[in-house]
Amino acid sequence: MVNSEAITLSQQIAVHSLSPGCFASVCHPARLGSLTSTAFGGSSLAIAISAAFQQSRRDFHLYSIAGYFIRPANTDRKLFCQIENVRKSKSFETREIRLTQEDEHGIRKICLIALADFHIVEPRSMVSFATAPELITLPETTSEQPLKGPSQASCSGIDLYQDIEKFIEMKPLSPGHGLFHSPIHKQGMLTSNLPPPFPWPIHAERFRARSPLFGEAEQISALAFYMDKGLAYIPALHHGYHPSEADACASLDFSLRFFEHGLNLEEWHYTEQKGFVANHARVYSEGRVWDSKGRLLASMTQQTILRPNPRIKSRF
């Protein structure tokens, strides 16, 4: 086992083959931060993607992976992936991924199930465009300012992401880069029957990998590792809740789509995250990532369970 203090991101997301279609993580999954003792969902997702890449033909690129987090993984044992090829055509390859972990009795329990789809590079496109960030203009002169206000990273002594900061350098941006308006407020639709606008509807930050990544599989897996961060927490933080006030806060499902495959996460990238719907103790959120040239690289949507503890009052 690799020394946990010396593990690089490349090692953290790596897998090795056990038998045809069966892979194991090189390292134990990483924890997210001080709020939870279970493994970071992004760590499980990165391992699933890394395993799916092992059977991909060279000219095929991952453009979509969607699935469900079934149960949290532990950080004291490895993860296993069983890959089944369900489609292999001239243009597409589709794989079913079952990520498991052994319990105390050595029985493998499923933690994540997903479908991953790979696509060739088409010779040309009928149309070509991409949406731009809401808060800044890319490319722009880098001006990383510390966040002035509530930060995702640290909240009253709870460091949400301390265990992944050794892999990813993150710099939250100042609201001076743009207007953090609620969409309801901007559209002039505020009524007594609708939720009031909240002060931090968009979380924006720059990030980059702290160590080298090798090849497309590592770049894509590392981006997935990062993009799972925060989507479960931001709706509560935007409404002024402390993370400890949630009785349950975890990702239920995910859909991650990649729009480019030539990535270099050692360079600075930019992300915006926001929530869209919250009801029935579930929240739907999205995160988008652009590179420094302004290319929209990926979008991740998630629905998460956000159940309040009995001592607090719900806010609308």
VENJOGI-V632936 format. One record per pair of residues at least 24 apart in sequence whose C-alpha atoms are under 6 Angstrom apart, sorted by sequence separation. I is the first residue (numbers start at 1). J is the second residue. If there is no record, write none. Layout:
i j
I J
I J
This chain:
i j
93 117
281 305
282 306
93 118
147 172
281 306
92 118
147 173
148 174
281 307
92 119
146 173
147 174
91 119
145 173
146 174
91 120
145 174
173 204
172 204
173 205
13 46
172 205
13 47
39 73
171 205
39 74
171 206
38 74
39 75
170 206
170 207
260 297
169 207
200 238
259 297
169 208
258 297
259 298
71 111
168 208
235 275
258 298
70 111
136 177
168 209
257 298
70 112
135 177
168 210
257 299
69 112
135 178
167 210
256 299
68 112
256 300
68 113
255 300
29 75
67 113
255 301
28 75
67 114
254 301
66 114
254 302
28 77
66 115
253 302
28 78
65 115
253 303
65 116
252 303
64 116
252 304
25 78
64 117
251 304
25 79
250 304
24 79
62 117
63 118
250 305
24 80
62 118
209 265
249 305
23 80
61 118
208 265
209 266
249 306
23 81
60 118
61 119
208 266
248 306
22 81
60 119
208 267
248 307
22 82
60 120
208 268
247 307
21 82
59 120
207 268
246 307
247 308
21 83
207 269
246 308
247 309
206 269
246 309
206 270
245 309
205 270
205 271
204 271
204 272
203 272
203 273
202 273
202 274
232 304
201 274
195 316
34 159
34 160
33 160
33 161
32 161
33 162
33 163
32 163
31 163
32 164
139 292
139 293
139 294
138 294
9 167
50 221
49 221
46 221
46 224
46 225
43 225
42 225
69 252
68 252
69 253
68 253
42 228
67 253
67 254
66 254
66 255
65 255
65 256
64 256
64 257
63 257
63 258
10 213
